[in-house]
Amino acid sequence: MTTTLPARPAFGSLLSPTSAAVIAATAGVVAEHSEEITARFYPRMFAERPELLRVFNLANQATGEQSRALAASVVAYAVQLIDPAAPSFSHVMMRIAHKHVSLGIRPEQYTIVGQHLLAAVADVLGDAVTPAVADAWSEVYWLFATQLIAEEARLYARAGVDPATPTRPFRVVRRIEETDDVVSLVLEPADDAPVPGIEPGQYVSLFVDLPGGDRQPRQYTVSSTAVGTRLQVTVRKVRGAHGAPDGRVSSFLHDEVAVGHLVDVSAPAGDLVVPSSDSPLLLATAGAGITTVLPIVEHIARTQPQRPVIVAHADRTSKDHALRETVLHAGRQLDDFTRYTWYETVDVDDHRSRTGFMDLSEIPLPAGLHVFTCGPLPFMRQVRTALLARRVPAEHIRYEVFGPDLWAAAPPSS
């Protein structure tokens, strides 16, 4: 079941009038320096609270993606408080709450974050941060934090999860080498309790203990629940580019985790699930986005085999296309299943795949189509633009974003 945030409040109804005026006057300055502020915030917080290094994705810290995401989120939240014409922030708020629940974020940690974030604002802006400015931005932060804390409490309660112990041990019972760079890990609970209920499209956080003592979480779509006593995640090895090293967690899962290995797994999270409907469904994915397709097709095969489903996928080559045969096998259980594939390089004997990037301009689209898309952000924007040009309603196009750039994706109804 998907939780819906309360209707967006009217202009000025959350912020005090004094703070609203200050935010209106200073939002531009804070936005201009926001990345510098958050780049100052994280080292400051980690220096004082090093235990939080085990919760934050250090790869995103190293690239600066996490800083940019936090900066954009806080500014966007502040702007929608004071500008009734600003895009709704509700979809981002919900995504953040689900992500936090998968990481076991607790209410008291918001106090730590707020202390160091507001101190970083004062460090960067200096004398411009008068007491009135400090109070106004503190009010914004705590409105943001309070809404998240309340939503996360509801999600924890619904999942039956104590945030003090947000994970359970799962044992790897099978490894499936999908491609040279992609492995599927089949997991079953090591505590003999049942696998939690999982909606197609949801993800879990895997916490792994790396050599050297680091503990790091990563989110992976539950790529199959075909066996109800187990769950499967599919991991693409992150290859370093421009001299950067390969991803530590994905490399560890590929190279070190064997059958019998224990990993800590969170409860399922994510609000982007496929609603029950008889309408035709297009699943448009690229690269690792394919992991969202299999559980959806499996679910529809079990519950609505008569529902028309189109799977469109883009990848580098056929050898990089993970889960291809498994998706096709599940699709054969549907009455109306169509697939389209694009590869940057197509094998000579491959007569069913298209060359190049995904092009939806000539694919037959049935009336009433709903769309679920997952992949790199530029890919999803291209898909959305192409479908809007073909008069697919914006509210019928839903997307999944992994990583800290979810704030930058267009909301489903924009």
C-alpha positions as CSV (number, residue, x, y, z in Angstrom):
1,M,0.0,0.0,0.0
2,T,1.3,3.4,-0.9
3,T,1.2,6.2,1.7
4,T,0.0,9.6,0.5
5,L,1.2,12.8,2.2
6,P,-1.4,15.3,3.4
7,A,-2.5,17.8,0.8
8,R,0.0,20.6,0.3
9,P,-0.5,23.4,2.8
10,A,-1.6,26.9,1.7
11,F,1.0,29.6,1.3
12,G,2.5,30.7,4.6
13,S,0.4,28.2,6.7
14,L,3.5,26.3,8.1
15,L,6.1,29.0,8.4
16,S,5.6,31.9,10.7
17,P,5.0,35.2,8.9
18,T,8.3,36.6,10.2
19,S,10.3,33.5,9.0
20,A,8.4,33.4,5.7
21,A,9.6,37.0,4.9
22,V,13.2,36.1,5.9
23,I,13.2,33.0,3.8
24,A,11.8,34.9,0.8
25,A,14.6,37.4,1.1
26,T,17.5,34.9,1.7
27,A,16.5,31.8,-0.3
28,G,18.5,32.9,-3.3
29,V,21.6,33.5,-1.3
30,V,21.4,30.2,0.4
31,A,20.7,28.4,-2.9
32,E,23.8,30.1,-4.4
33,H,26.0,28.8,-1.6
34,S,24.0,25.6,-0.8
35,E,26.6,23.1,-2.2
36,E,29.4,24.9,-0.3
37,I,27.3,24.7,2.9
38,T,26.6,21.0,2.6
39,A,30.2,20.3,1.6
40,R,31.2,21.9,4.9
41,F,28.4,20.2,6.8
42,Y,29.3,16.5,6.2
43,P,33.0,16.6,7.3
44,R,32.0,18.6,10.3
45,M,29.3,16.1,11.4
46,F,31.4,13.0,10.6
47,A,34.4,14.4,12.6
48,E,32.2,14.7,15.7
49,R,29.9,11.7,15.1
50,P,32.0,9.1,13.2
51,E,29.5,6.4,13.8
52,L,27.3,8.0,11.2
53,L,29.8,7.0,8.5
54,R,28.2,3.5,8.8
55,V,24.9,4.9,7.7
56,F,25.8,7.2,4.8
57,N,26.9,6.0,1.4
58,L,30.6,7.0,1.3
59,A,30.8,6.7,-2.4
60,N,28.2,9.4,-2.8
61,Q,30.1,11.4,-0.3
62,A,33.3,11.1,-2.3
63,T,31.7,12.3,-5.5
64,G,29.8,15.1,-3.9
65,E,26.5,13.7,-5.0
66,Q,25.2,13.5,-1.5
67,S,26.0,17.1,-0.7
68,R,24.3,18.4,-3.9
69,A,21.2,16.3,-3.2
70,L,20.9,17.6,0.4
71,A,21.5,21.2,-0.7
72,A,18.9,21.0,-3.4
73,S,16.3,19.2,-1.2
74,V,16.5,21.7,1.6
75,V,16.3,24.7,-0.7
76,A,13.4,23.2,-2.7
77,Y,11.5,22.5,0.5
78,A,12.0,26.0,1.7
79,V,10.9,27.5,-1.7
80,Q,7.7,25.5,-1.8
81,L,6.9,26.8,1.7
82,I,6.9,30.4,0.5
83,D,5.9,30.1,-3.2
84,P,2.5,28.6,-4.0
85,A,3.6,28.2,-7.7
86,A,6.7,26.1,-6.8
87,P,6.6,22.4,-7.7
88,S,5.2,20.2,-5.0
89,F,7.8,18.6,-2.8
90,S,5.5,15.8,-1.6
91,H,6.9,13.1,-3.9
92,V,10.5,13.8,-2.9
93,M,9.5,13.9,0.8
94,M,8.0,10.5,0.5
95,R,11.0,9.0,-1.3
96,I,13.3,10.4,1.4
97,A,11.2,8.9,4.1
98,H,11.3,5.5,2.5
99,K,15.1,5.7,2.0
100,H,15.6,6.7,5.6
101,V,13.5,3.8,6.9
102,S,15.6,1.4,4.8
103,L,18.6,2.8,6.5
104,G,17.2,2.8,10.1
105,I,17.3,6.6,10.5
106,R,16.0,7.5,14.0
107,P,14.4,10.8,15.2
108,E,17.3,11.7,17.5
109,Q,19.7,11.8,14.5
110,Y,17.8,14.7,13.1
111,T,19.0,16.8,16.0
112,I,22.6,15.9,15.1
113,V,22.1,16.8,11.4
114,G,20.3,20.0,12.2
115,Q,23.0,21.2,14.6
116,H,25.8,20.7,12.1
117,L,23.8,21.8,9.0
118,L,22.8,25.2,10.6
119,A,26.4,25.6,11.9
120,A,27.6,25.1,8.4
121,V,25.3,27.8,7.1
122,A,26.7,30.2,9.7
123,D,30.3,29.2,8.7
124,V,29.8,29.9,5.0
125,L,27.6,33.0,5.1
126,G,29.3,34.6,8.1
127,D,27.9,37.9,9.2
128,A,24.9,37.6,6.8
129,V,23.5,35.0,9.2
130,T,21.8,37.4,11.7
131,P,19.7,35.9,14.6
132,A,16.6,36.4,12.5
133,V,18.1,34.5,9.5
134,A,19.3,31.7,11.8
135,D,15.9,31.4,13.4
136,A,14.1,31.3,10.0
137,W,16.3,28.6,8.5
138,S,16.1,26.6,11.8
139,E,12.3,26.8,11.5
140,V,12.5,25.5,7.9
141,Y,14.8,22.6,8.9
142,W,12.6,21.5,11.8
143,L,9.5,21.7,9.7
144,F,11.3,19.5,7.2
145,A,12.6,17.1,9.9
146,T,9.2,16.9,11.7
147,Q,7.4,15.9,8.6
148,L,10.0,13.2,7.8
149,I,10.0,11.9,11.4
150,A,6.2,11.5,11.4
151,E,6.1,9.8,8.0
152,E,9.0,7.5,8.9
153,A,7.2,6.6,12.2
154,R,4.2,5.5,10.2
155,L,6.4,3.5,7.8
156,Y,8.2,1.8,10.6
157,A,4.9,0.9,12.4
158,R,3.4,-0.5,9.2
159,A,6.4,-2.7,8.6
160,G,6.6,-3.8,12.2
161,V,10.2,-2.6,12.4
162,D,11.9,-1.2,15.5
163,P,14.2,1.6,14.2
164,A,16.8,0.6,16.8
165,T,17.1,-2.8,15.0
166,P,16.2,-2.0,11.4
167,T,17.8,-5.1,9.8
168,R,17.6,-8.8,9.9
169,P,20.4,-11.3,9.0
170,F,19.8,-13.1,5.6
171,R,21.9,-16.0,4.3
172,V,23.1,-16.2,0.7
173,V,21.7,-19.5,-0.6
174,R,22.5,-19.1,-4.3
175,R,24.5,-16.9,-6.7
176,I,23.5,-16.5,-10.3
177,E,26.1,-15.0,-12.6
178,E,23.8,-13.1,-14.9
179,T,26.6,-11.3,-16.9
180,D,30.2,-10.5,-16.5
181,D,29.2,-7.5,-14.4
182,V,25.9,-8.6,-12.9
183,V,25.2,-11.2,-10.2
184,S,21.9,-12.1,-8.5
185,L,22.0,-13.1,-4.9
186,V,19.2,-15.3,-3.6
187,L,18.7,-14.7,0.1
188,E,16.7,-16.3,2.8
189,P,16.2,-15.3,6.5
190,A,18.8,-16.7,8.8
191,D,16.5,-16.1,11.8
192,D,13.8,-18.5,10.5
193,A,11.2,-15.8,10.5
194,P,9.1,-15.3,7.3
195,V,10.2,-13.1,4.5
196,P,8.4,-9.7,4.8
197,G,5.7,-8.8,2.4
198,I,7.3,-7.1,-0.7
199,E,5.4,-5.1,-3.3
200,P,6.8,-5.3,-6.9
201,G,9.1,-2.3,-7.4
202,Q,10.3,-2.1,-3.8
203,Y,13.9,-2.3,-2.6
204,V,15.9,-3.3,0.4
205,S,19.1,-2.0,1.9
206,L,22.0,-4.5,2.3
207,F,24.5,-3.6,5.0
208,V,27.9,-5.2,4.4
209,D,31.0,-5.3,6.6
210,L,33.9,-4.5,4.4
211,P,37.6,-5.3,4.9
212,G,39.2,-2.7,7.2
213,G,36.1,-2.5,9.4
214,D,33.9,-0.2,7.3
215,R,30.2,-1.0,7.3
216,Q,28.3,0.3,4.3
217,P,24.6,0.2,3.1
218,R,23.4,0.1,-0.5
219,Q,19.9,-0.1,-1.8
220,Y,18.9,-2.8,-4.4
221,T,15.6,-3.6,-6.0
222,V,14.1,-6.9,-4.9
223,S,14.5,-8.4,-8.4
224,S,12.4,-11.5,-7.7
225,T,10.1,-13.0,-5.1
226,A,9.2,-16.0,-7.2
227,V,10.0,-18.3,-4.2
228,G,8.0,-16.8,-1.3
229,T,10.5,-18.0,1.3
230,R,13.3,-16.1,-0.3
231,L,14.1,-12.8,-2.0
232,Q,16.6,-12.0,-4.7
233,V,18.7,-8.9,-5.4
234,T,20.6,-8.2,-8.6
235,V,23.8,-6.2,-8.4
236,R,25.8,-4.6,-11.2
237,K,29.4,-4.1,-10.4
238,V,30.2,-0.4,-10.4
239,R,33.2,0.1,-12.7
240,G,35.4,3.1,-11.9
241,A,35.7,5.7,-14.6
242,H,38.4,8.4,-15.2
243,G,40.8,6.8,-12.7
244,A,38.3,6.3,-10.0
245,P,38.3,2.8,-8.2
246,D,35.5,0.3,-8.7
247,G,32.6,0.4,-6.3
248,R,33.6,-1.1,-2.9
249,V,30.3,-2.6,-2.0
250,S,29.3,-3.9,-5.4
251,S,32.8,-5.4,-5.8
252,F,32.6,-7.0,-2.4
253,L,29.3,-8.6,-3.3
254,H,30.6,-9.8,-6.6
255,D,34.0,-11.0,-5.5
256,E,33.8,-12.0,-1.9
257,V,30.2,-12.9,-0.9
258,A,29.7,-16.7,-1.4
259,V,26.9,-19.1,-0.6
260,G,26.5,-19.3,3.2
261,H,27.6,-15.7,3.7
262,L,25.4,-13.5,6.0
263,V,24.3,-10.0,5.2
264,D,22.0,-7.6,7.1
265,V,18.9,-6.7,5.2
266,S,16.4,-4.0,5.9
267,A,12.6,-4.2,5.5
268,P,11.3,-3.5,2.0
269,A,10.9,0.2,1.2
270,G,9.9,2.3,-1.7
271,D,6.6,3.9,-2.7
272,L,6.9,3.4,-6.4
273,V,4.9,0.2,-6.9
274,V,2.7,-0.8,-9.7
275,P,-1.0,-0.2,-8.8
276,S,-3.7,-2.7,-9.5
277,S,-5.3,-1.8,-12.8
278,D,-6.4,-3.3,-16.1
279,S,-4.7,-0.6,-18.1
280,P,-1.8,-1.6,-20.4
281,L,1.6,-1.2,-18.8
282,L,5.0,-0.1,-20.4
283,L,8.1,-0.9,-18.5
284,A,10.9,1.2,-20.0
285,T,14.4,0.6,-18.5
286,A,18.1,0.9,-19.2
287,G,21.1,-0.9,-17.7
288,A,20.5,-1.9,-14.1
289,G,17.0,-0.5,-14.2
290,I,16.0,-4.0,-15.6
291,T,16.0,-5.2,-11.9
292,T,12.6,-3.5,-11.4
293,V,11.0,-5.3,-14.4
294,L,11.2,-9.0,-13.3
295,P,9.2,-8.7,-10.0
296,I,6.6,-6.6,-11.7
297,V,6.1,-9.1,-14.6
298,E,6.1,-12.0,-12.1
299,H,3.4,-10.2,-10.0
300,I,1.2,-9.5,-13.0
301,A,1.6,-13.1,-14.2
302,R,0.3,-14.3,-10.8
303,T,-2.5,-11.8,-10.4
304,Q,-3.5,-10.3,-13.8
305,P,-2.2,-12.5,-16.6
306,Q,-4.6,-10.9,-19.0
307,R,-3.1,-7.4,-18.5
308,P,-1.1,-6.2,-21.6
309,V,2.5,-5.6,-20.8
310,I,5.2,-4.0,-23.0
311,V,8.9,-4.3,-21.9
312,A,11.3,-1.9,-23.5
313,H,15.0,-2.2,-22.5
314,A,18.2,-0.5,-23.6
315,D,21.7,-1.7,-22.8
316,R,25.3,-1.7,-24.1
317,T,25.3,-5.2,-25.6
318,S,23.3,-8.4,-25.3
319,K,26.0,-9.7,-23.0
320,D,25.3,-6.8,-20.6
321,H,21.6,-7.4,-20.6
322,A,20.9,-9.0,-17.2
323,L,17.8,-11.0,-16.4
324,R,16.8,-11.1,-20.1
325,E,15.8,-14.8,-20.3
326,T,14.2,-14.7,-16.8
327,V,12.0,-11.8,-17.8
328,L,11.1,-13.5,-21.1
329,H,10.1,-16.7,-19.2
330,A,7.8,-14.7,-16.9
331,G,6.4,-12.8,-19.8
332,R,5.4,-16.0,-21.6
333,Q,2.9,-16.5,-18.8
334,L,1.0,-13.4,-19.9
335,D,-1.7,-13.3,-22.5
336,D,-0.4,-10.1,-24.1
337,F,3.4,-9.6,-23.7
338,T,5.6,-7.6,-26.1
339,R,9.3,-6.8,-25.8
340,Y,11.6,-4.3,-27.5
341,T,15.3,-4.2,-27.1
342,W,18.0,-1.7,-28.1
343,Y,21.7,-2.3,-27.8
344,E,24.5,0.2,-28.6
345,T,26.2,-2.7,-30.4
346,V,24.1,-5.5,-31.9
347,D,25.4,-9.0,-32.8
348,V,25.3,-9.9,-36.4
349,D,22.9,-12.8,-35.9
350,D,20.6,-10.8,-33.6
351,H,17.6,-9.9,-35.8
352,R,15.2,-8.9,-33.1
353,S,17.1,-6.1,-31.4
354,R,17.5,-2.5,-32.5
355,T,20.8,-0.6,-32.7
356,G,21.4,2.5,-30.7
357,F,19.5,4.2,-27.9
358,M,15.9,3.6,-27.0
359,D,13.5,5.2,-29.5
360,L,9.8,5.0,-28.5
361,S,8.6,7.2,-31.4
362,E,7.5,4.2,-33.6
363,I,6.4,1.6,-31.0
364,P,2.6,1.0,-31.0
365,L,1.2,2.4,-27.8
366,P,-2.2,1.2,-26.7
367,A,-4.8,3.7,-25.3
368,G,-4.8,4.2,-21.5
369,L,-1.1,3.3,-21.2
370,H,0.6,3.6,-17.9
371,V,4.4,3.7,-17.7
372,F,7.0,2.7,-15.2
373,T,10.6,3.7,-16.1
374,C,13.9,3.1,-14.3
375,G,17.5,3.9,-15.4
376,P,19.9,6.8,-15.5
377,L,18.4,10.2,-15.0
378,P,19.0,11.4,-18.6
379,F,17.5,8.2,-20.0
380,M,14.3,8.6,-17.9
381,R,14.0,12.3,-19.0
382,Q,14.3,11.1,-22.6
383,V,11.6,8.5,-22.1
384,R,9.3,11.0,-20.5
385,T,9.8,13.5,-23.2
386,A,9.1,11.0,-25.9
387,L,6.0,9.7,-24.3
388,L,4.6,13.2,-23.6
389,A,5.1,14.0,-27.3
390,R,2.9,11.0,-28.0
391,R,0.3,12.3,-25.7
392,V,0.8,9.9,-22.8
393,P,-0.5,11.9,-19.8
394,A,2.2,13.0,-17.4
395,E,0.4,11.5,-14.5
396,H,0.6,8.1,-16.1
397,I,4.5,8.2,-16.2
398,R,6.2,7.0,-13.0
399,Y,9.9,6.7,-12.4
400,E,12.3,5.2,-10.0
401,V,15.6,6.9,-9.1
402,F,18.3,5.3,-7.1
403,G,21.0,7.3,-5.4
404,P,20.9,10.9,-4.1
405,D,19.8,12.5,-7.4
406,L,16.1,11.7,-6.9
407,W,15.4,15.4,-6.1
408,A,16.4,16.3,-9.7
409,A,13.9,14.0,-11.4
410,A,10.7,15.6,-12.6
411,P,7.8,14.7,-10.4
412,P,5.3,12.3,-12.0
413,S,2.6,15.0,-12.5
414,S,4.7,17.9,-13.6
